[in-house]
Amino acid sequence: MSIPSPTAFIGCDVGKASIVVFDSRTGRTYIIANLPAELRRFAESLDATCLVICEATGGYEAALLDAMVQAGRAIHRADARKVKAFIRSFGILGKTDRIDARALTLYGEERHARLALWQPHNAARERLHQLVLLRGDLLASQTAWGNRSQAPGGPALAAHIEPVLVCLRAQISAVETEIQRLLNEVASLRRQAEALRAVPGLGPHSVAALLALMPELGQLTRRRATALAGLAPHPDASATLERYRRVRGGRPEVKRMLFLAAMAAAKHNPALRAFHQRLRANGKKPMVALVAVMRKLVVMANAILRDLTSPAETGCSLVRSG
């Protein structure tokens, strides 16, 4: 979904307290407060055929996205890496909020026909997303503090380190309990989780992560699903030289989760175990074979949710982000 012929493009460089706006209609740059009431007035002041472009900015763009959706205005949340590469293509080396706002406007003007419009999650899906990310952060902290306790000098600091580890374990357990409660209480999430849990290798944490971090599952082609998970092999060839294909891009949190799930599936899922063994017997490198299992898992999950749910039940639309 996109606007066929936007009349104007509005670039918004989002900060914690304020947003720098560039309007292609007037060529004017101005600043508005990043506050719901101010953003609501800003959204309502725009023409219905304007396209607003912003970047993902650590969640500070949420109020802007919400204001635009509530006002019925089109907005695209751009990938910061793509916008950065776009800016550099002009030979621009400087970086200011005004430069970024203008660049976002040019980005939308040039690419609007291919840009997907933002659509919000439903409340339960958004809560699940937040909880899964929080669990990942807590686990990373637990690993860091655990490593510190085992490092030289760590035992001497045990009295200070152990209470932190105890606290982290308690919080991880509490978050996992809330994730499970959410999956049990929300009917659509419960149905999807139960269907995915039927796949050997996809445990409760893997299933929760898939539903939270890839809400588009069930609405994608198999190629799009593997690309979104960062598992699509990209060619690297020039003239007669053809290098090994590598996977890149996608969502790193999904890729990390699928790596662990694939290791379990390669042992406990009969079909995927045979697939993995066949690849190894054919001379594939261990990591290549494991990535192939990861790819199989995400394709299977996409097919299961496609056959199980309608787009409305997923809590997500393909036009959410681009």
C-alpha positions as CSV (number, residue, x, y, z in Angstrom):
1,M,0.0,0.0,0.0
2,S,1.3,3.5,-0.9
3,I,0.0,6.8,-2.0
4,P,-0.1,6.8,-5.9
5,S,0.7,10.5,-6.3
6,P,1.6,12.4,-3.2
7,T,1.3,16.1,-3.5
8,A,4.1,16.8,-1.1
9,F,6.7,15.1,1.0
10,I,7.4,16.0,4.6
11,G,10.7,14.9,6.1
12,C,10.8,14.5,9.9
13,D,14.1,14.1,11.8
14,V,12.9,12.9,15.2
15,G,14.6,13.7,18.5
16,K,13.7,13.0,22.0
17,A,12.3,16.5,22.7
18,S,11.7,17.9,19.3
19,I,11.3,17.1,15.6
20,V,12.9,19.0,12.7
21,V,10.5,19.2,9.8
22,F,11.3,19.9,6.1
23,D,8.2,20.6,3.9
24,S,8.7,20.2,0.1
25,R,5.8,22.5,-0.6
26,T,7.4,25.6,0.9
27,G,11.0,24.5,1.1
28,R,10.9,25.6,4.7
29,T,12.5,23.9,7.7
30,Y,11.0,24.3,11.2
31,I,10.9,22.6,14.6
32,I,8.0,21.2,16.5
33,A,7.9,19.7,20.0
34,N,7.8,15.9,20.2
35,L,4.6,16.0,22.3
36,P,1.3,14.2,21.5
37,A,-0.8,17.4,21.4
38,E,1.6,19.3,19.2
39,L,2.0,16.3,16.8
40,R,-1.8,15.9,16.6
41,R,-2.1,19.5,15.4
42,F,0.8,19.0,13.0
43,A,-0.8,15.9,11.5
44,E,-4.2,17.6,11.1
45,S,-2.6,20.5,9.3
46,L,-1.2,18.3,6.5
47,D,-3.0,17.6,3.3
48,A,-4.4,14.1,3.0
49,T,-2.2,13.3,0.0
50,C,1.0,14.3,1.7
51,L,3.6,11.6,2.6
52,V,5.5,12.0,5.8
53,I,8.9,10.2,6.1
54,C,10.7,9.6,9.4
55,E,13.4,7.2,10.6
56,A,13.3,4.6,13.4
57,T,14.8,6.5,16.3
58,G,14.8,4.2,19.3
59,G,11.1,4.6,19.9
60,Y,11.0,8.4,20.0
61,E,9.1,8.3,16.7
62,A,6.2,6.4,18.2
63,A,4.2,9.5,19.0
64,L,4.6,10.9,15.5
65,L,3.6,7.6,14.0
66,D,0.5,7.4,16.2
67,A,-0.5,11.0,15.4
68,M,-0.3,10.4,11.7
69,V,-2.3,7.2,11.9
70,Q,-5.0,8.8,14.1
71,A,-5.3,11.7,11.6
72,G,-5.4,9.4,8.6
73,R,-2.2,10.7,7.2
74,A,0.3,8.5,5.3
75,I,3.7,8.0,7.0
76,H,6.7,5.8,6.1
77,R,9.2,4.8,8.8
78,A,12.5,4.4,6.9
79,D,15.4,2.2,7.6
80,A,18.1,4.4,8.9
81,R,20.8,2.5,7.1
82,K,19.1,3.0,3.7
83,V,18.6,6.7,4.4
84,K,22.3,7.1,5.4
85,A,23.4,5.4,2.2
86,F,21.0,7.7,0.2
87,I,22.5,10.8,1.8
88,R,26.1,9.7,1.1
89,S,25.1,9.1,-2.6
90,F,24.9,12.9,-2.9
91,G,28.4,13.3,-1.6
92,I,27.1,14.9,1.6
93,L,29.5,14.3,4.5
94,G,28.0,16.7,7.0
95,K,25.3,15.6,9.4
96,T,22.8,18.0,11.1
97,D,19.1,17.6,11.9
98,R,18.2,20.0,9.0
99,I,20.3,18.0,6.5
100,D,18.6,14.7,7.7
101,A,15.1,16.2,7.5
102,R,15.7,17.4,3.9
103,A,17.3,14.1,2.9
104,L,14.2,12.2,4.2
105,T,12.0,14.4,2.1
106,L,14.2,13.7,-1.0
107,Y,14.2,10.0,-0.1
108,G,10.4,9.9,-0.1
109,E,10.1,12.0,-3.2
110,E,12.4,9.7,-5.2
111,R,11.2,6.3,-3.8
112,H,7.6,6.8,-2.7
113,A,6.2,4.3,-5.2
114,R,8.1,1.5,-3.5
115,L,7.7,2.7,0.1
116,A,5.4,0.8,2.4
117,L,3.2,2.8,4.8
118,W,3.3,2.4,8.5
119,Q,0.5,0.5,10.2
120,P,0.5,-0.1,14.0
121,H,0.5,-3.4,15.9
122,N,-2.5,-4.2,18.0
123,A,-1.9,-3.6,21.7
124,A,-1.3,-7.2,22.6
125,R,1.2,-7.7,19.8
126,E,3.1,-4.5,20.8
127,R,3.2,-5.6,24.4
128,L,4.7,-9.0,23.3
129,H,7.3,-7.2,21.2
130,Q,8.4,-5.1,24.2
131,L,8.6,-8.0,26.5
132,V,10.6,-10.2,24.1
133,L,13.1,-7.4,23.6
134,L,13.3,-6.8,27.3
135,R,14.0,-10.5,27.9
136,G,16.8,-10.3,25.3
137,D,18.4,-7.3,27.1
138,L,18.2,-9.0,30.5
139,L,19.7,-12.2,29.2
140,A,22.6,-10.2,27.6
141,S,23.2,-8.5,31.0
142,Q,23.1,-11.8,32.8
143,T,25.7,-13.2,30.4
144,A,27.9,-10.1,30.9
145,W,27.7,-10.2,34.7
146,G,28.2,-14.0,34.7
147,N,31.4,-13.6,32.6
148,R,32.6,-10.9,34.9
149,S,32.2,-13.3,37.9
150,Q,34.3,-15.9,36.1
151,A,37.0,-13.5,35.0
152,P,40.3,-13.0,36.9
153,G,39.5,-11.2,40.2
154,G,35.8,-12.1,39.8
155,P,35.6,-14.4,42.9
156,A,36.9,-11.5,45.0
157,L,33.9,-9.4,43.9
158,A,31.3,-12.2,44.3
159,A,29.6,-10.3,47.1
160,H,28.8,-7.5,44.7
161,I,28.2,-9.5,41.6
162,E,26.0,-12.3,42.9
163,P,23.1,-9.9,44.1
164,V,23.0,-8.5,40.6
165,L,22.8,-11.9,39.0
166,V,20.1,-12.9,41.5
167,C,18.1,-9.8,40.5
168,L,18.6,-10.4,36.8
169,R,17.4,-14.1,37.1
170,A,14.3,-13.0,39.0
171,Q,13.5,-10.3,36.4
172,I,14.0,-12.8,33.5
173,S,11.7,-15.2,35.2
174,A,9.1,-12.5,35.7
175,V,9.2,-11.4,32.1
176,E,9.0,-15.0,30.9
177,T,5.9,-15.5,33.0
178,E,4.3,-12.4,31.6
179,I,5.1,-13.5,28.1
180,Q,3.4,-16.8,28.7
181,R,0.4,-15.2,30.3
182,L,0.0,-12.9,27.3
183,L,0.2,-15.9,24.9
184,N,-2.4,-17.8,26.9
185,E,-4.8,-14.9,27.3
186,V,-5.0,-13.5,23.8
187,A,-6.9,-15.9,21.6
188,S,-5.2,-15.1,18.3
189,L,-1.7,-15.3,19.8
190,R,-2.6,-18.5,21.6
191,R,-3.7,-20.2,18.4
192,Q,-0.5,-19.1,16.6
193,A,1.8,-20.2,19.4
194,E,0.2,-23.6,19.7
195,A,0.5,-24.2,15.9
196,L,4.2,-23.2,15.9
197,R,5.0,-25.2,19.1
198,A,4.0,-28.3,17.0
199,V,7.3,-27.9,15.1
200,P,10.1,-29.8,16.9
201,G,12.9,-27.3,17.5
202,L,10.6,-24.3,18.2
203,G,10.4,-24.0,21.9
204,P,8.3,-21.5,23.9
205,H,10.9,-18.7,23.8
206,S,11.5,-19.2,20.0
207,V,7.8,-19.1,19.3
208,A,7.3,-16.0,21.4
209,A,10.2,-14.3,19.6
210,L,8.9,-15.2,16.1
211,L,5.4,-13.9,16.9
212,A,6.9,-10.7,18.4
213,L,9.8,-9.9,16.1
214,M,8.2,-11.1,12.8
215,P,4.6,-10.1,13.0
216,E,4.4,-10.3,9.2
217,L,4.7,-14.1,9.2
218,G,1.7,-15.6,7.5
219,Q,1.4,-12.8,5.0
220,L,4.8,-13.2,3.2
221,T,6.2,-15.1,0.3
222,R,8.8,-17.6,1.3
223,R,11.5,-15.5,-0.3
224,R,10.4,-12.4,1.6
225,A,10.2,-14.3,4.9
226,T,13.8,-15.5,4.5
227,A,15.0,-12.0,3.5
228,L,13.3,-10.4,6.5
229,A,14.9,-12.9,8.8
230,G,18.3,-12.1,7.3
231,L,18.7,-15.6,5.8
232,A,18.6,-15.0,2.1
233,P,21.9,-15.9,0.4
234,H,23.2,-13.0,-1.6
235,P,25.5,-13.6,-4.6
236,D,29.0,-12.1,-4.6
237,A,30.4,-12.4,-8.2
238,S,32.4,-10.3,-10.6
239,A,33.4,-11.3,-14.1
240,T,34.6,-14.9,-13.8
241,L,35.1,-14.7,-10.1
242,E,32.2,-16.1,-8.0
243,R,32.6,-16.0,-4.3
244,Y,30.7,-17.9,-1.6
245,R,27.2,-16.6,-1.1
246,R,26.5,-15.1,2.3
247,V,23.4,-14.2,4.2
248,R,23.2,-10.6,5.3
249,G,20.7,-7.9,6.4
250,G,17.4,-8.7,8.0
251,R,16.5,-8.5,11.6
252,P,19.4,-9.6,13.8
253,E,17.3,-10.5,16.8
254,V,15.4,-13.0,14.6
255,K,18.5,-14.5,13.2
256,R,20.0,-15.0,16.7
257,M,16.9,-16.7,17.9
258,L,16.6,-19.0,14.8
259,F,20.3,-20.0,15.2
260,L,19.5,-21.6,18.6
261,A,16.2,-23.1,17.3
262,A,18.0,-24.6,14.3
263,M,20.6,-26.3,16.5
264,A,17.7,-27.9,18.5
265,A,15.8,-28.8,15.3
266,A,18.9,-30.4,13.7
267,K,18.9,-32.9,16.6
268,H,15.2,-33.3,17.5
269,N,13.2,-32.6,14.3
270,P,13.3,-35.8,12.2
271,A,12.7,-34.1,8.9
272,L,15.2,-31.3,9.6
273,R,17.7,-33.7,11.1
274,A,17.7,-35.7,7.9
275,F,17.9,-32.5,5.8
276,H,20.9,-31.3,7.9
277,Q,22.7,-34.6,7.7
278,R,22.1,-34.8,3.9
279,L,23.7,-31.3,3.4
280,R,26.7,-32.3,5.6
281,A,27.1,-35.5,3.7
282,N,27.1,-33.5,0.4
283,G,30.1,-31.5,1.7
284,K,28.3,-28.4,2.9
285,K,30.1,-26.5,5.6
286,P,28.6,-26.9,9.1
287,M,27.4,-23.2,9.3
288,V,26.0,-23.4,5.8
289,A,24.0,-26.5,6.7
290,L,22.7,-24.9,9.9
291,V,21.7,-21.7,8.1
292,A,19.7,-23.9,5.7
293,V,17.9,-25.4,8.6
294,M,17.2,-21.8,9.9
295,R,15.8,-20.9,6.5
296,K,13.6,-24.0,6.6
297,L,12.2,-23.1,10.0
298,V,11.2,-19.6,9.1
299,V,9.6,-20.9,5.8
300,M,7.7,-23.5,7.8
301,A,6.5,-21.0,10.4
302,N,5.3,-18.6,7.6
303,A,3.4,-21.4,5.9
304,I,1.8,-22.6,9.2
305,L,0.6,-19.1,10.1
306,R,-0.5,-18.4,6.5
307,D,-2.8,-21.4,6.7
308,L,-3.9,-20.8,10.2
309,T,-4.8,-17.1,10.3
310,S,-6.3,-14.3,8.3
311,P,-4.4,-10.9,8.0
312,A,-6.6,-9.4,10.7
313,E,-5.6,-12.1,13.2
314,T,-1.9,-11.5,12.8
315,G,-2.2,-8.0,14.3
316,C,0.0,-6.7,11.5
317,S,-0.2,-5.6,7.9
318,L,2.4,-5.9,5.2
319,V,2.3,-2.1,4.9
320,R,3.8,-1.6,8.4
321,S,7.3,-0.8,7.4
322,G,9.6,-0.9,4.4
